[in-house]
Amino acid sequence: MVQNDITLLNEKVKKERVFIEDVFSEMQKIIVGQKYLLERLLVGLLGNGHILLEGVPGLAKTTAVKTLASVIHVQFQRIQFTPDMLPGDLTGTLIYDQKTGEFKPRKGPLFANIILADEINRAPAKVQSALLEAMQERQITIGSETFKMSDPFLVLATQNPIEHEGTYPLPEAQVDRFMLKLKITYPNKEEEYQILKKMSFTHTDIELKTIMTPQDIDRLRKIVDDIYIDEKIERYIVDIVDCTRHPGNYKLADLKNLIQYGASPRATIYLTLASKAYAFLQGRGYVTPQDVKSIGIDVLRHRVILSYEAEAEEKTSEDIIKKIFDEIEVP
């Protein structure tokens, strides 16, 4: 790509970035602080990737997703996952029509644009896996009929840390379908004071304006697709993902016994897309190595499966990924 093209793309991104600023400011009417969370929600939206949010109850995970849905003119559905759910409670089922004597499909709550899968790890594995086809194939089969999901289609799932009572760990195959896994932490003291000032009332009805339409999202995604990424940075992304599988090839042989399974090729695709979307949010028409580093842990933390040895040493996937980022040569 020639310099003129990058300059034009930069101008285009800066122009559309103003639109994103409006979305941010509208969401901040409800959400105090949490810049990391709000940015990553928009990375998922612009990169067309599902997001898994993990944190203890009360950290505004559900509120953030509902706020995002409120500023977009789309169909929103909140699904509270419980241990007694059945797959049909998500996807829908066949209903017998007495007039015609035929079974007709009745669509479930998954048929919306933005899905809040609340406390996803409280449902058993067969219900969690019912999301797989919808998340990956963007379609749902009821009986013999297959229905395409409308665009945009985004699953934003929340879960409590797995050591909490009554939770079922998500299968690796399903976790891999989330573009990002976010770890949500407590606000700092000043943010908590702002939350107190804003939310400690019996009535806190704050009106939110609708800023985005599906057409806007489609337009912004096309710009994200055009974001320039140099071949050296593409090779850098491939090296990072490959290092999770073959650390010995990158002078990180000490990690070999700590990683049971490395990241899949889906990680390479999502890390590239997320880096482009992150660069867009920073107001740039090109990706830098720092963009890859900034978003990399969120893309990889749920894709690097640790060995028993790593768990015995109390290592986390974040520790492993940080070491990889520290050691891999930056272009």
N, C-alpha and C positions, 0 to 999 in steps of 0.2 A: 504493500500500500504506500503510495507516495505521500509526501509531507502535506501537500494541499488537501488530500482526502482526509487525513487525520485532523487537520485544522477545521475543515467543514464539519466533520463529525463532532469535534469538540464543541463547536458553536451550537450544533443541533442538541447535544446532550445538555449544555448549559441552559438552553431555552426550555427544554422539557423538565429540567431539574427544578425549576420554579414551581411547576405543577406538583412535584413530589413534596416540596416544602409545605404547600398548602395541606397536603394529606398529613404530614408530620404534625403541623400546628393544630390541626383539628383533633387528631388522636391525643395530643397532649392536654386537651381540655379535660380528659378523663384520666389518662395515665401520667403519673408523676415520675420523672426520671426515666429509667429503663430504656435509655437510648439504644443499648445493645440489642434488646429484645425487639424494639420497633424497627430498627434497621434490618434485622434478620427476617422479620415478617415480610418486609418489602422485597428483600432479596429472593425469598421463596415465591412471592407473587410475580415478580418480574422474570425470575428464572424458571417459572412453571414447575416448581418442585414442592413436594409436601414437607411439612415441618413437624418435628416431635419436640415438645417442650417438657422438660423435667424440672421439678422443684417441689418443695414441701407446700402444703395447702396455704392459701392466703397471700400468694405473691403476685396476684393479678394476671395469672396466665390466661384464665378463662375470660377475664375482663378485656385483656388486650386483643384477643381474637374477636370477641364480640364488637369491640370498638372499630377494629379494622373492617369488619363486615358492614358496620353502620355507615362508613364513609365511602363505601362502594355500592353502586346501584346493581346489586346482584341478589340472588335468592340464597338466604342463609339458613342453615339447619344445625341446631345443637342436639347432640345425641349423648345422653348420660349412660355410660357403660356400667353394667352391674353383673354380678356373678350368675344371675339366672337368665341372661339374654340368650336368644337363639339367632342364628345367622339371618333368618327371614325377617327379624326385627329391624335389620339394617337394609337388606336388599329388596325386600318385598316378597310376595308369595302369590300363589295361584288361588283365586277365589271362584267357587262354583256359582255360575249364573243359572238360576232355576228357570228363567224364561227361555234361554237358548239351549240349556242342557250342556253348556260348555264351560271349561275352566278359563278364566280370564286373568291376566297378570295385574296385580295391584302393586304399584311401585312403592318402595320404602323410602325412609328419610334420606338415604344416600343420594337421591336424585335432587341435588341442589348444586349451587356453584361453590360456596364455601361451607365446608363441613367442620364443625367443632366436635371432635371425638373426645369427650371429656372423661378423664380418668380411664384411658383406654386399657390400662393394664389391670383393671378390676374385672374385666370380662374373660371367660375361658378361651383357650387357644382357638377353638373352632369358630368363635365369633370374630376374634382378631383376624383370622385368616380369611374371613368373608370379605374383608377390605382389600385383599390382595389383588383380585381381578380389577376392581374399580380403580385402585391406585395406579397400577402398572398399565393395564390395557385400556383404561378410560372407558370401560363398558361393564355392564352387569347382565348376567344371564338369569332369567326367571323362567323355569320350565324349559321349553324349547326355543324361547325367544331371547334375542340379545339386543340390549338397548345401549346406544351410545350416550356417554355423559355429555352434558352441555358444557360449553367453554365460556369462562374459565372453570376448571374443576380443581379445587385445592382442599386437601385434608390437613387440618391443623389439629394435631392430637396433643393432649396433655396427659402426663402420667406422674404419679407420686414415686419417689425413690423406691427401688425394689425391696428394700428392707422393711417397708411399711406393711402392716398386717393386711391380709386379704388381697394381695396383689399377685399377678401371674406374669412372669417375665415374657416379653414379646419374642416371638421366634426370630432367629437371625434373618430369615428370608424376608420377613415383613419389615424389620428395622432397616434393612438395606434399601428399601423403597422410599425412605424418607431422605430428601436431599440434605436436610440439616437436622442435627439434634442439638438443642439449646439447653444449657444448664442455667436455670434462673436462680439468682441468689437474693439475699435480703437487701433492702435499700439502705443507703447510709443514713446517718442521723438527721441531716438536713432534709433529705428527701422524705424521710418518715414524718418530719414536722410538717412539711408541705401537704402530705397525705392527710394528716390530722386536721389541718386547717380547711382542706377542701372537702373531705369526706365524712367528718364526724357530725352528720346531721341525719335526722330520721327521713328527710326528703332531699335527695341529691339528684334531681332530674336535670341533667345537662343536655341541652339540645345539640345534636351533631348535624352538620351539613353533609349532604352527599356530594363528594368531590369527583369520584371516578365512575366511569361506565365500563362495561366489557369492551367497548370499542377503544377506549383510552388504554386499557390494559394491553389489548392486541397491538396497538400502535407502539407503545413503549417496549413491548417484547421484541418487536421487529428492530427497534433501535439497539436494544441489548444484543441481539444477534449480530448486528453490524459492528459492535465494539471491537476495536483492533487488538489482537493479541499476537505478539511477535513469536516467531518460531522458537527462539531461545526460551521463552517463558512456557510455551507448550511442552518443550522437552523437559523443562524444570518440573512441571506438573507430573509428567510421566515418570520422572525419576523419583519423585516423592512417593507416588503410589507404589511403584515397583519396589522401593526400599522397604515398604511394610511387608512385602512377601519375601524379599531376598536381601536382608540387611547386611549379610556378609559381603555382598558385592560393593557396598558403599562404606567399607571400613567401620561397620557397626555390628560386627560379629557377636558382641555381647548382648545384642537384642534378640538374637536368633532363638534362644531358649525361652524368651519372654512372650513371644508372639505365636499363638496357635494358628490363627488364620489372618492373612493380610487383607487389604481392601480389594474389592472386585473392580472390574473395568467400569462399572457404574460410577465408582468414586472418581475416576478420571474425567468422565463426562460431567458429573455434577460439580466437581471442583472448577472446571473450566467455565461452566455456565454461571456458577455462583460468583466467581471472580469477575466476570463481565458485568453481572448485575451490581456487584459491590462497587466496581469502578464507576458505573453509571450514577450510583447514589453519591459518589464523591465528586460528581460533576466532570468526569473525564471520559474521553472517547477512546481510551486505550487502557490496557491492563498493565500494572506494575507488579514486580515480585512481592511488594508489600501487600497488595490486594490479596494475592494467593495466601500469604502468611496470615493475614487478618481473618480470612474466612475459612482457612484450611482446617483448623481444629474442629469447627462445627460440622464440616463435611465428613471428617475422618473418625471422630471420637467413637461412633457407634459401629464403625466398620472394621476396626482393628480388634480382633478377639484375642484376649490374653490367655496365656497358659496358666496352669496351676502354680507353676514356679513364680510367675509374676504376681499372682494373688498372694502367695506366701510371703513375698517380699514387699507386699502392700503397694505395688506399683499400679498406677491407673493408665488407661489408654492415653489420657492427656500427657502424662509423663513421657510415654514412648513417642508420641507425635511431636512434642516439643523438642525432644532430642534429635529426631529425624530432621526437623526444620533447622535446628542449630548446626547440623553437620553437613547437610546437602549443600553443595556449592550454589550460590545465588548468581544468576546470570547478570 
